[in-house]
Amino acid sequence: MKKDLDKIHHVAIPVKNITRALEWYEERFKFEIEYRDQTWALLQFQNIKVAFVLAEDHPPHIAFETDHVEFYGRPRLHRDGTRSVYITDSEDNTVEFLNAK
């Protein structure tokens, strides 16, 4: 892997029910649950993280890790200790820039 490539932290997909989505995925895949509450869950697979989000609480998005999150705006502190900025790309998709340290 080239060292100068950006790193995707996670992809967040909308679900209607966090528990039901987790149950469906647990029957089919091997992963670890890093975080879970009533509005989102973060799953660690071997090569990527996937978040299940309730669209009314969290936008579906793709999240990139960066050491310079402030470059994209004023970071917001999350309950899991990460800081991030959300922006919209040219195609109206939500993109998160995350400092996971």
TORTI-534888 format. One record per residue: x, y, z of N, C-alpha, C, O in turn; residue in one letter; residue number from 1. Coordinates in steps of 0.05 Angstrom, whole numbers, plus 5000, padded with zeros to 4 digits. Atoms other than C-alpha are relative to their C-alpha. Example, Ala and Ser with C-alpha at 12.3 -4.5 7.8 and 13.67 -1.06 7.14 Angstrom:
% residues 2
5018; 4976; 5000; 5246; 4910; 5156; 5018; 5024; 5000; 5039; 5024; 5013; A; 1
4984; 4976; 4999; 5273; 4979; 5143; 4985; 5022; 5014; 4995; 5044; 5018; S; 2
This chain:
% residues 101
5017; 4976; 5000; 5000; 5000; 5000; 5018; 5025; 5000; 5037; 5026; 5015; M; 1
4985; 4975; 5002; 5026; 5069; 4982; 4994; 5017; 5025; 4971; 5019; 5033; K; 2
5003; 4984; 4976; 5037; 5114; 5042; 4986; 5026; 4996; 4975; 5038; 5014; K; 3
5012; 4974; 5005; 5010; 5176; 5008; 4970; 4998; 4993; 4958; 5019; 4987; D; 4
5029; 5003; 5005; 4939; 5148; 4998; 4985; 5008; 5024; 4993; 5004; 5047; L; 5
5017; 4993; 4978; 4883; 5175; 5040; 4987; 4975; 5012; 4986; 4954; 4999; D; 6
5011; 5023; 4987; 4850; 5129; 5090; 4970; 5005; 5006; 4962; 5025; 5018; K; 7
5029; 5000; 4993; 4775; 5115; 5093; 4997; 4989; 5028; 5007; 4967; 5034; I; 8
5005; 5009; 4972; 4754; 5109; 5166; 4975; 4982; 5000; 4976; 4960; 5012; H; 9
5025; 5015; 5001; 4683; 5085; 5153; 4981; 5010; 4979; 4984; 5033; 4969; H; 10
5023; 4992; 5018; 4623; 5086; 5107; 4975; 4996; 5017; 4971; 4975; 5029; V; 11
5025; 5001; 4984; 4557; 5102; 5141; 4976; 4997; 4981; 4971; 5013; 4963; A; 12
5023; 5005; 5016; 4495; 5072; 5111; 4975; 5002; 5017; 4975; 4995; 5040; I; 13
5025; 4997; 4985; 4423; 5087; 5131; 4986; 4974; 5004; 4984; 4957; 4986; P; 14
5017; 5023; 4994; 4381; 5034; 5165; 4975; 5011; 5015; 4975; 5033; 5025; V; 15
5024; 4992; 4986; 4311; 5037; 5194; 5000; 4992; 5029; 4986; 5003; 5045; K; 16
4999; 5010; 4973; 4327; 4997; 5256; 5028; 4988; 5005; 5036; 4969; 4992; N; 17
4972; 5008; 4994; 4397; 4989; 5286; 5001; 4971; 5009; 5017; 4956; 4998; I; 18
5000; 5027; 4990; 4381; 4924; 5324; 4995; 4980; 4978; 5009; 4960; 4975; T; 19
5007; 5018; 5022; 4349; 4891; 5264; 5022; 4998; 4980; 5028; 4976; 4970; R; 20
4978; 5000; 5019; 4406; 4911; 5218; 5023; 4984; 5011; 5035; 4967; 4997; A; 21
4978; 5015; 4988; 4458; 4884; 5267; 4994; 4970; 5000; 5012; 4954; 4994; L; 22
5007; 5028; 5000; 4421; 4818; 5273; 5003; 4988; 4973; 5013; 4966; 4970; E; 23
4998; 5010; 5027; 4417; 4810; 5198; 5029; 4996; 4992; 5037; 4975; 4981; W; 24
4972; 5002; 5007; 4491; 4824; 5189; 5015; 4979; 5016; 5033; 4966; 5006; Y; 25
4987; 5020; 4983; 4512; 4780; 5248; 4995; 4972; 4990; 5011; 4954; 4994; E; 26
5006; 5026; 5011; 4478; 4721; 5214; 5017; 4993; 4975; 5019; 4970; 4968; E; 27
4987; 5004; 5026; 4520; 4731; 5151; 5030; 5007; 4999; 5044; 4997; 4982; R; 28
4973; 4990; 5001; 4586; 4764; 5168; 5014; 4999; 5027; 5001; 4997; 5048; F; 29
4984; 4999; 4975; 4643; 4765; 5219; 5011; 5028; 5003; 5024; 5038; 4985; K; 30
4990; 4973; 4994; 4658; 4832; 5250; 4998; 5004; 5030; 4987; 4988; 5045; F; 31
5002; 4992; 4972; 4666; 4866; 5317; 4984; 5026; 5002; 4987; 5043; 4984; E; 32
5015; 4975; 4996; 4619; 4920; 5343; 5017; 5018; 5017; 5023; 5012; 5041; I; 33
4983; 4981; 4985; 4662; 4979; 5364; 4983; 5019; 5017; 4991; 5027; 5039; E; 34
5017; 4981; 4985; 4604; 5024; 5386; 4971; 4994; 4992; 4966; 4987; 4969; Y; 35
5028; 5003; 5007; 4529; 5019; 5390; 4983; 5017; 5020; 4988; 5017; 5044; R; 36
5020; 4987; 4984; 4473; 5063; 5415; 4973; 4998; 4985; 4971; 4983; 4966; D; 37
5026; 5001; 5012; 4401; 5077; 5395; 4999; 5011; 4971; 4981; 5006; 4956; Q; 38
5001; 4986; 5026; 4419; 5119; 5333; 5022; 4992; 4981; 5020; 4998; 4957; T; 39
4980; 5009; 5018; 4482; 5087; 5305; 5017; 4978; 5012; 5018; 4975; 5037; W; 40
4982; 5021; 4991; 4529; 5028; 5308; 5024; 5000; 4981; 5022; 5005; 4957; A; 41
4976; 5000; 5016; 4601; 5022; 5284; 5012; 4971; 5000; 5018; 4960; 5022; L; 42
4991; 5027; 5003; 4624; 4954; 5258; 5028; 5000; 4988; 5034; 5014; 4968; L; 43
4973; 5003; 5010; 4697; 4935; 5248; 5003; 4974; 4984; 5000; 4952; 4996; Q; 44
4993; 5023; 5016; 4711; 4888; 5190; 5030; 4999; 4997; 5044; 5016; 5007; F; 45
4971; 5003; 5002; 4780; 4864; 5171; 5012; 5024; 4986; 5034; 5033; 4993; Q; 46
4988; 4979; 5017; 4791; 4920; 5120; 4986; 5027; 5001; 4997; 5046; 4989; N; 47
5014; 4974; 5000; 4741; 4975; 5135; 4979; 5000; 5023; 4971; 4978; 5033; I; 48
5022; 4998; 4981; 4690; 5000; 5185; 4975; 5009; 4985; 4976; 5024; 4966; K; 49
5026; 4993; 5011; 4616; 5006; 5169; 4983; 5010; 5023; 4982; 4997; 5044; V; 50
5018; 4989; 4980; 4568; 5049; 5208; 4971; 4996; 4990; 4965; 5002; 4967; A; 51
5029; 5000; 5005; 4493; 5037; 5211; 4990; 5026; 5013; 4995; 5030; 5037; F; 52
5010; 4975; 4989; 4458; 5104; 5221; 4970; 5003; 4995; 4960; 4994; 4974; V; 53
5027; 4992; 5004; 4387; 5127; 5230; 5001; 5027; 4985; 5012; 5046; 4996; L; 54
4997; 4976; 5017; 4380; 5179; 5175; 4989; 5025; 5013; 4999; 5047; 5008; A; 55
5010; 4976; 4986; 4339; 5225; 5219; 5019; 5011; 5021; 5015; 5034; 5030; E; 56
4981; 4991; 4979; 4396; 5229; 5269; 5029; 5004; 4989; 5043; 5021; 5000; D; 57
4973; 4999; 5011; 4460; 5220; 5226; 4998; 4998; 4970; 4983; 4981; 4960; H; 58
5001; 5003; 5029; 4470; 5232; 5152; 5016; 4976; 4990; 5037; 4970; 5001; P; 59
4984; 5020; 5013; 4492; 5174; 5108; 5025; 5015; 4989; 5023; 5037; 4979; P; 60
4976; 4985; 5008; 4565; 5191; 5091; 5024; 4981; 4997; 5022; 4957; 5003; H; 61
4974; 5013; 5000; 4636; 5169; 5078; 5019; 5017; 5016; 5019; 5041; 5014; I; 62
4982; 4985; 4981; 4689; 5187; 5130; 5029; 4994; 4993; 5036; 4970; 4991; A; 63
4972; 5002; 5005; 4762; 5199; 5116; 5015; 5009; 5025; 5008; 5029; 5038; F; 64
4983; 4992; 4978; 4816; 5201; 5170; 5020; 5021; 4990; 5031; 5019; 4968; E; 65
4981; 4979; 5006; 4860; 5263; 5170; 5013; 5011; 5025; 5000; 5012; 5046; T; 66
4986; 4986; 4978; 4911; 5297; 5215; 4993; 5029; 5000; 5001; 5044; 5018; D; 67
5005; 4972; 5003; 4885; 5364; 5191; 4970; 5006; 4996; 4962; 5019; 4977; H; 68
5029; 4997; 5001; 4810; 5363; 5205; 4992; 5029; 4999; 4972; 5036; 4987; V; 69
5007; 4971; 4999; 4811; 5438; 5218; 5001; 5013; 4973; 4988; 5034; 4969; E; 70
4998; 4989; 5027; 4828; 5450; 5145; 4972; 5001; 4987; 4967; 5018; 4970; F; 71
5026; 5002; 5012; 4756; 5431; 5128; 4978; 5015; 5015; 4955; 5016; 5006; Y; 72
5020; 4985; 4985; 4721; 5473; 5181; 5005; 4996; 5030; 5026; 4986; 5038; G; 73
4998; 5001; 4971; 4709; 5477; 5256; 4992; 4972; 5009; 4969; 4964; 5005; R; 74
5006; 5028; 4992; 4713; 5406; 5285; 4980; 4999; 5023; 4978; 5017; 5040; P; 75
5020; 5005; 4979; 4657; 5379; 5328; 5009; 4976; 5015; 5016; 4955; 5004; R; 76
4992; 5022; 4983; 4673; 5334; 5387; 4976; 4980; 5002; 4954; 4989; 5008; L; 77
5021; 5021; 4998; 4634; 5268; 5387; 5003; 4985; 5026; 5024; 4986; 5039; H; 78
5001; 5014; 4975; 4615; 5225; 5446; 5021; 4977; 5002; 5028; 4969; 5024; R; 79
4979; 5021; 5000; 4667; 5172; 5425; 5028; 5012; 5001; 5048; 4997; 4999; D; 80
4974; 4987; 4998; 4724; 5223; 5431; 5012; 5009; 4974; 5033; 5023; 4975; G; 81
4990; 4991; 5026; 4734; 5235; 5357; 4991; 5029; 4995; 4972; 5038; 5007; T; 82
5008; 4973; 5009; 4731; 5304; 5325; 4997; 4999; 4970; 5014; 4986; 4956; R; 83
5003; 5001; 5029; 4704; 5315; 5255; 4985; 5024; 4990; 4973; 5040; 5005; S; 84
5014; 4980; 5014; 4677; 5362; 5204; 4985; 4987; 4977; 4995; 4969; 4963; V; 85
5017; 5010; 5022; 4620; 5346; 5156; 4998; 5022; 4978; 4993; 5045; 4985; Y; 86
5005; 4982; 5022; 4617; 5378; 5087; 4984; 4985; 4979; 4979; 4961; 4981; I; 87
5014; 5012; 5022; 4579; 5365; 5023; 5017; 5001; 4975; 5029; 5022; 4969; T; 88
4983; 5000; 5024; 4615; 5344; 4960; 4984; 5012; 4976; 4962; 5021; 4979; D; 89
5012; 4988; 5024; 4600; 5367; 4888; 4974; 4986; 4992; 4959; 4998; 4976; S; 90
5024; 5016; 5008; 4546; 5313; 4881; 4979; 4999; 5022; 4961; 4982; 5021; E; 91
5018; 4998; 4978; 4510; 5331; 4946; 5001; 4976; 5019; 4981; 4970; 5033; D; 92
4996; 5021; 4981; 4538; 5272; 4985; 5014; 5011; 5025; 5030; 5030; 5023; N; 93
4987; 4991; 4976; 4559; 5281; 5057; 5027; 4986; 5004; 5029; 4962; 5001; T; 94
4972; 5010; 4995; 4634; 5273; 5071; 5008; 5009; 5027; 5006; 5033; 5034; V; 95
4990; 4994; 4974; 4663; 5270; 5140; 5030; 4999; 5000; 5042; 4980; 4989; E; 96
4971; 5000; 4996; 4735; 5288; 5156; 5004; 4997; 5030; 4995; 5013; 5046; F; 97
4999; 5009; 4972; 4754; 5254; 5221; 5028; 4998; 5010; 5046; 4988; 4997; L; 98
4975; 5003; 4986; 4811; 5259; 5269; 4994; 4978; 5022; 4983; 4985; 5043; N; 99
5006; 5022; 4982; 4807; 5191; 5303; 5020; 4996; 5023; 5017; 4977; 5038; A; 100
4980; 5004; 4979; 4866; 5201; 5349; 4991; 5011; 5026; 5006; 5010; 5046; K; 101
